[in-house]
Amino acid sequence: MPKSFNFSEAPGHQIRRAHQLSIALFMEETAGFDVTPVQFAILNALMDDPGEDQITLAGRVAFDAATSGSVIGRLEAKGWVRREADPADRRRKLLWVTPEGERVALEMKRAVSTVQSRLLEPLKKAEREQLGFLLGKLIAGHEDMA
């Protein structure tokens, strides 16, 4: 029996490696935008639900609520997001994508679509669908941890 753990075949390690590949492709395809995948997700989520509060938004993009404030702050500094206190509860922050933020997010869509295609390129169509199904099932099975 080997002394070390065979991490190269461990699902957690493989998921981490796939994530690294995904991030590398994202950064390559979106290099001209100076944006992270989480920032892109936030912009898109706010385009779908303008005026959403910061905590709900963090949950929608599956990002730590405590850290999301700094990410949103960077988007705000770029002029891509507007943050205001909720008039009914000043502690609650509501968010909107600015016209500039929406323009940039829409420009990035093609690059992000290319990322997805490049990431899945080694797989056949049926394998892509199966991977999507299995990842969705894996995530749904652990939603209580989120």
N, C-alpha and C positions, 0 to 999 in steps of 0.2 A: 504494500500500500504506500503510495507517495506521501511524503511529509507535508507537501503544500496542497492548498486548495486549488482545483482546476478552475480558476476564475474565467478563463477564456470561453468556457461553455456555460457559464452561469448566466441566467436571463438578466439579472441586474446589471452585470458587466456589459452584456450585449446591448441592452437598452441605453446604457450610458454612452457606449461607443456610437450607437445610432444617433443619439442626441448630439454628440460632438460633431458628427458628420453633418447633421442638419444645421447646426449653428454655423459651421464653417461655410457651408453652401449659402446660407442666408447672408452672412457677412460679405461674401464674395459678390453675390448678385445685387445686394443693396448698398454697396460700398459708397456710392455717391450721395446717399441720403443721411448717413451718420445716425442710424437708428438700430435699435435692438429688436429681437423678435417680440419681447414683452411690450415694448413701446408700440410696435405695429399692431399687436393684438388689442391693446388699449384703445388706440385710435379707431380701429374697426368696430370694436364693441360700442364705443361712444357714438359712432356714426349710426349704428343700429338703434341705440337707446340714448339720445341726447338728454342731458340733465340728470343722469343717473348718479347716485351717491357713490362716494369713493369705496366704501366697504363692499357694497353689492357688486361694483365693477371688479374689485379684486377677486371676488368669488367667481365671477363669470369667466375671467381669464386665468383662473387657477393660479393666482399669485398671492403670496403672503401679504395680508392687509397692512401690516406694519411697514413693510418695505415698499409697498406700492406708492406711498406718499412721496418718496424721493424720486421714483420713476416719473410720477405725474408732475413733480416739480421740474424735472428736466424737460418734459414736454411743454410745460407752461413757459419755461425760460426760452424755448425755441419759438414760442408764439403759436404753438399747434393746439394747445388746450387752454380753456378758460375754466377757472375754479372759483366758485362763489359759495359763501355760507348759505345754508337753507334758511329762508326767512322764518320758518316755523321752528327751527332748532339750529341755532347758530353754530353748534358743535359739528353738525353734519355738513359735509362739503359736497356740493353738486358740481358736475363736470359737463363741459360741452367741447366739442371739437370746433376750432376756429375755421373760417373759410380756408386759410392757408394750410392748416393741419389736414383738412379734408382733401385739398388739392394734392398734397404730398402723399397721403395714404392711397389715393386713387392712382397716382403715378407709380407707386410701389407694387400695386397688385400684380402687374405682369411679372415683375422680378420675383415676387414671392411664389407665384404660380410656377415659374421656372424652377425655383428651389424644390418644390414638391415633385415636379417631374424628374429632375436630376436625381433626387434622393431615391426615388422608386425605380429609376431606370433599369437596375439589374433584375427586376422582377417582371414576370409575365403578368398580363392583365388580371387573371384569376388570382394570382398570388398577391397582387396589390390589394384586391378586394378582400382577400382572406386576412391579410395583415391588418387592414383597417378594421375589419370586424373583430379580430382577436385583441387588438390594442384597445378598442372601445370596450370590449367585454372585461378586459383586465382592469381598466380604469374604473368602470362602473362597479366592479366587484370590490373596489377599495375606496369608494366615495366617502364612506364613513370616516376615513382617515383625513380627508381634506379639511 
